Amino acid sequence: KYRTTYFRSESPHISAAIEIGERSTPSSATVINWTGMEDAQKIRYGKQYKRIAMGAALLGGHYASIWEFEVRKPNTPTVHKQYIGYSTMWSSVIFSATAPAREWKDWQKDFGRIEDSFSS
């Protein structure tokens, strides 16, 4: 079961979301492995997909994994996407943000405020 909070701007290419998934049975706590999702992006977008980074981060005081990439689609700006996530015994948490690649740095401060305000 997932609960999602969306943050959208007037532009259809700029958004952020926090997803919290709840489990009915406990699981081991871990950072999220984005490899399977990346494989799906490579299949879906081919040469239009470009990985920027995949590594470690903090989210709400928890160790998390981070995945950043860009996607080019016809007739739209190239978008930069960032996913940060982790799992606890009873839940998983993902913060995602999207903005046009050429505007990404302009939006990082706003996305950072949303990310910093997150508390699980």
C-alpha positions as CSV (number, residue, x, y, z in Angstrom):
1,K,0.0,0.0,0.0
2,Y,1.5,3.3,-1.1
3,R,0.7,6.9,0.0
4,T,1.9,9.5,-2.4
5,T,2.2,13.3,-2.0
6,Y,2.8,15.3,-5.3
7,F,4.3,18.7,-5.6
8,R,3.7,20.2,-9.1
9,S,4.5,23.5,-10.7
10,E,2.7,25.2,-13.5
11,S,5.0,23.5,-15.9
12,P,4.2,19.9,-16.8
13,H,7.9,19.1,-16.8
14,I,8.6,20.1,-13.2
15,S,7.4,17.9,-10.2
16,A,8.4,16.2,-7.0
17,A,6.8,13.4,-5.1
18,I,7.2,11.5,-1.8
19,E,6.0,7.9,-1.8
20,I,5.6,5.9,1.4
21,G,4.9,2.2,1.0
22,E,3.6,0.1,4.0
23,R,4.2,-3.6,4.4
24,S,1.8,-6.1,6.1
25,T,4.8,-8.3,7.1
26,P,8.3,-7.1,8.1
27,S,11.2,-7.2,5.7
28,S,14.9,-6.4,6.1
29,A,15.8,-2.7,6.1
30,T,17.9,-1.7,3.1
31,V,18.6,1.0,0.6
32,I,16.7,0.7,-2.7
33,N,18.5,-1.0,-5.6
34,W,17.6,1.0,-8.7
35,T,19.2,-1.5,-11.1
36,G,16.0,-3.1,-12.2
37,M,14.3,0.2,-12.8
38,E,17.3,1.4,-14.7
39,D,17.2,-1.6,-17.0
40,A,13.5,-0.8,-17.7
41,Q,14.5,2.8,-18.6
42,K,17.2,1.6,-20.9
43,I,14.8,-0.7,-22.7
44,R,12.1,1.9,-22.9
45,Y,14.2,4.9,-24.0
46,G,17.4,3.3,-25.5
47,K,19.8,6.0,-26.5
48,Q,17.5,8.7,-25.1
49,Y,18.4,7.5,-21.6
50,K,21.6,8.8,-19.9
51,R,22.6,7.9,-16.3
52,I,24.0,10.9,-14.4
53,A,24.7,9.2,-11.0
54,M,23.9,6.2,-8.9
55,G,25.2,6.1,-5.3
56,A,24.4,6.8,-1.7
57,A,22.5,9.7,0.0
58,L,20.5,10.5,3.1
59,L,16.8,10.9,3.2
60,G,15.0,11.9,6.4
61,G,18.1,10.8,8.4
62,H,18.1,7.3,6.8
63,Y,20.8,6.0,4.5
64,A,19.3,5.8,1.1
65,S,20.4,5.2,-2.5
66,I,20.2,7.9,-5.2
67,W,19.7,7.6,-8.9
68,E,19.9,10.5,-11.3
69,F,19.3,10.3,-15.1
70,E,18.2,12.3,-18.1
71,V,15.6,11.3,-20.7
72,R,15.1,12.9,-24.1
73,K,11.7,12.5,-25.6
74,P,10.5,13.9,-29.0
75,N,8.9,17.4,-28.8
76,T,9.7,17.9,-25.1
77,P,12.7,19.2,-23.2
78,T,15.3,16.7,-22.0
79,V,14.3,16.1,-18.4
80,H,16.6,15.4,-15.4
81,K,15.1,12.9,-12.9
82,Q,16.3,12.1,-9.4
83,Y,15.1,9.2,-7.1
84,I,16.3,8.8,-3.5
85,G,14.9,5.8,-1.5
86,Y,15.3,3.4,1.4
87,S,13.3,0.6,3.1
88,T,12.7,0.0,6.8
89,M,11.3,-3.2,8.3
90,W,7.7,-2.0,7.7
91,S,7.9,0.6,5.0
92,S,9.7,2.0,2.0
93,V,10.2,5.7,1.2
94,I,11.0,7.3,-2.2
95,F,11.6,11.0,-3.0
96,S,11.6,11.8,-6.7
97,A,12.1,15.1,-8.5
98,T,11.9,16.0,-12.2
99,A,12.8,19.2,-14.1
100,P,14.1,20.1,-17.5
101,A,17.8,19.3,-17.6
102,R,18.8,22.9,-18.5
103,E,16.9,24.2,-15.4
104,W,17.9,21.4,-13.0
105,K,20.3,23.5,-11.0
106,D,17.7,26.3,-10.7
107,W,15.2,23.8,-9.1
108,Q,17.7,22.0,-6.8
109,K,17.2,24.4,-3.9
110,D,13.4,24.0,-4.0
111,F,13.7,20.2,-4.3
112,G,16.2,20.3,-1.4
113,R,13.7,22.1,0.8
114,I,11.0,19.5,0.1
115,E,13.5,16.7,0.7
116,D,14.8,18.4,3.9
117,S,11.3,18.9,5.3
118,F,10.6,15.2,4.9
119,S,10.5,13.3,8.2
120,S,9.3,9.7,8.5
